[in-house]
Amino acid sequence: MVDALERVTNLVALLMATRVPLTLEQIAGELHEQYPEGVAAMRGAFERDKALLREIGVPLETEVLGGSDAGRTAYRIDRARYELADLALAPDEQAALQLAVAAARLADAQFGLLKLGGDRGSLPVVVANIPELEALPALREAAAARAEISFGYHGSSRRLEPYALLLRQRYWYVIGHDIDRNDVRTYRVDRIEGSPVIGKAGSFRRPDGFDPRSVFPSDPKLIGEEPSARADVLVDVSRADVVVRELGDDAVQQRRGDGSVVVAVPCANEEAFRSWLFGLGLHAEVLSPPELRASVVAWLRALAGAA
């Protein structure tokens, strides 16, 4: 079970991303066990979350449904009323804000960024990001209909049997069987390029008892095209013990005489890796692979140049 702050942040993300109001049962289903089991406990937690959102000024709107759901209450957040007006942040100001949140690594800082706009395609994973997800309705439709869906991703075409959608760290992910790669893959929805194409309904069967949480990487640095990708990072003595505790002794590649360590760090998701790295400030240095080191150096130079 996640803590209350993360649950409320994810709730805000969900209700801002949806195009139609969601019932409590739909919300609990989308957030995958972030609410307790049992109708009374679930509703009690949700009522506390609603009260908190209204107390801090989040415009939570309700709608009484008709038809087959007659009498049930559904919820959404009006983005136009909630988001701050356009702050006209320059690219360097947006980058500085992202870097500050990555360094602070505070949940309340991430929650505050839900009210900011900015470049919605390049925010680090630690930032609370509510992008315009044009692909999300198509993915939901395909998953519900058990229909193959095709889309562009990182410059290449993908054909996926979508098993489930999952909200993690304020980002939506689609998880399913990648037909061409014959493997279960996870794709970040805001990285999908173009408009997805939905195939024939009932073209696949979702594995019995499939749980998307069991295949979703717990570490965002593991999410990407190359699950085995790793970087060697030198961490100085002032942060060595903290990093080793975080990554585990198996990550240690070398212990140096001055107390610093070289650790192996997953870097399949470069944005998440970069966020983790910058959270260590001047106390960490990427040693390899050379292309990742060059990418980090180029990003920092671009940031410095923009400033």
Backbone hydrogen bonds, N-H to C=O, Kabsch-Sander energy under -0.5 kcal/mol:
donor,donor_aa,acceptor,acceptor_aa,energy
7,R,3,D,-2.3
8,V,4,A,-2.6
9,T,5,L,-2.4
10,N,6,E,-2.6
11,L,7,R,-2.2
12,V,8,V,-2.5
13,A,9,T,-2.3
14,L,10,N,-2.6
15,L,11,L,-2.6
16,M,12,V,-1.6
17,A,13,A,-1.5
18,T,14,L,-1.8
22,L,75,Y,-2.7
24,L,73,T,-0.5
27,I,23,T,-2.6
28,A,24,L,-2.8
29,G,25,E,-2.0
30,E,26,Q,-2.4
31,L,27,I,-2.3
32,H,29,G,-0.7
33,E,28,A,-0.6
42,M,38,G,-2.7
43,R,39,V,-2.7
44,G,40,A,-2.4
45,A,41,A,-2.3
46,F,42,M,-2.3
47,E,43,R,-2.7
48,R,44,G,-1.8
49,D,45,A,-2.1
50,K,46,F,-2.7
51,A,47,E,-2.2
52,L,48,R,-2.2
53,L,49,D,-2.6
54,R,50,K,-2.4
55,E,51,A,-2.1
56,I,52,L,-1.8
57,G,54,R,-1.0
58,V,53,L,-3.0
60,L,58,V,-2.0
61,E,59,P,-0.6
61,E,76,R,-3.1
63,E,74,A,-2.0
65,L,63,E,-0.6
65,L,72,R,-3.1
69,D,66,G,-1.6
70,A,67,G,-1.6
71,G,65,L,-2.2
72,R,69,D,-2.4
74,A,63,E,-2.7
75,Y,22,L,-2.8
76,R,61,E,-1.8
77,I,15,L,-1.8
78,D,59,P,-1.1
79,R,77,I,-0.9
81,R,78,D,-0.7
82,Y,78,D,-1.7
83,E,79,R,-2.7
84,L,115,K,-2.4
93,E,90,A,-0.5
94,Q,90,A,-2.4
95,A,91,P,-2.3
96,A,92,D,-2.2
97,L,93,E,-2.2
98,Q,94,Q,-2.3
99,L,95,A,-2.5
100,A,96,A,-2.3
101,V,97,L,-2.1
102,A,98,Q,-2.4
103,A,99,L,-2.2
104,A,100,A,-2.5
105,R,101,V,-3.1
110,Q,106,L,-2.0
111,F,107,A,-2.4
112,G,108,D,-2.0
113,L,109,A,-1.3
114,L,111,F,-1.5
115,K,112,G,-1.7
116,L,113,L,-1.5
120,R,118,G,-0.9
122,S,119,D,-1.0
127,V,124,P,-1.7
129,N,127,V,-0.8
133,L,131,P,-1.0
134,E,132,E,-1.1
136,L,133,L,-0.8
139,L,135,A,-2.2
140,R,136,L,-2.5
141,E,137,P,-2.4
142,A,138,A,-2.6
143,A,139,L,-2.6
144,A,140,R,-2.4
145,A,141,E,-2.2
146,R,142,A,-0.8
147,A,142,A,-2.5
148,E,200,K,-0.6
149,I,160,L,-2.6
150,S,197,V,-2.4
151,F,158,R,-1.9
152,G,193,E,-1.5
153,Y,156,S,-2.7
154,H,191,R,-0.6
156,S,153,Y,-1.5
158,R,151,F,-2.9
160,L,149,I,-2.9
161,E,177,H,-2.2
163,Y,175,I,-2.0
164,A,175,I,-2.0
166,L,173,Y,-2.6
167,L,30,E,-0.6
168,R,166,L,-0.6
168,R,171,Y,-2.8
171,Y,168,R,-2.1
173,Y,166,L,-2.4
174,V,187,Y,-2.8
175,I,164,A,-2.9
176,G,185,R,-2.0
177,H,161,E,-1.8
178,D,176,G,-0.7
178,D,183,D,-3.1
179,I,159,R,-2.5
179,I,177,H,-0.7
182,N,178,D,-1.4
183,D,178,D,-1.2
185,R,176,G,-2.7
185,R,183,D,-0.5
187,Y,174,V,-2.6
189,V,172,W,-2.4
191,R,188,R,-1.6
192,I,189,V,-1.6
193,E,152,G,-3.1
197,V,150,S,-2.5
198,I,196,P,-0.5
199,G,148,E,-3.5
202,G,145,A,-2.6
203,S,146,R,-1.5
203,S,200,K,-0.9
204,F,146,R,-1.1
210,F,207,P,-1.9
214,S,211,D,-1.6
215,V,211,D,-0.6
215,V,212,P,-0.8
216,F,212,P,-1.1
222,L,219,D,-2.4
223,I,220,P,-1.3
224,G,222,L,-0.6
229,A,226,E,-2.4
231,A,265,V,-2.8
232,D,288,S,-2.2
233,V,231,A,-0.6
233,V,263,V,-2.7
234,L,285,E,-3.1
235,V,233,V,-0.5
235,V,261,V,-3.2
236,D,283,H,-2.4
239,R,236,D,-1.6
240,A,236,D,-1.2
241,D,237,V,-0.5
243,V,239,R,-2.4
244,V,240,A,-2.5
245,R,241,D,-2.2
246,E,242,V,-1.8
247,L,243,V,-2.8
248,G,244,V,-2.8
251,A,248,G,-1.5
252,V,249,D,-1.4
253,Q,262,V,-3.5
254,Q,262,V,-1.5
256,R,254,Q,-0.5
256,R,260,S,-2.7
259,G,256,R,-1.9
261,V,235,V,-2.3
262,V,254,Q,-2.8
263,V,233,V,-2.7
263,V,261,V,-0.5
264,A,251,A,-2.7
265,V,231,A,-2.9
265,V,263,V,-0.5
267,C,229,A,-1.6
268,A,221,K,-1.2
268,A,229,A,-0.5
269,N,221,K,-1.5
270,E,268,A,-0.8
273,F,269,N,-2.5
274,R,270,E,-3.0
275,S,271,E,-2.3
276,W,272,A,-2.3
277,L,273,F,-2.8
278,F,274,R,-2.8
279,G,275,S,-1.3
280,L,277,L,-1.6
281,G,278,F,-1.3
283,H,280,L,-1.9
284,A,281,G,-0.7
285,E,234,L,-2.1
287,L,232,D,-3.1
288,S,232,D,-1.4
292,L,289,P,-0.5
293,R,289,P,-2.2
294,A,290,P,-2.6
295,S,291,E,-1.8
296,V,292,L,-2.5
297,V,293,R,-2.5
298,A,294,A,-2.6
299,W,295,S,-2.2
300,L,296,V,-2.3
301,R,297,V,-2.5
302,A,298,A,-2.4
303,L,299,W,-2.1
304,A,300,L,-2.8
305,G,301,R,-2.9
306,A,302,A,-2.3
307,A,303,L,-1.7
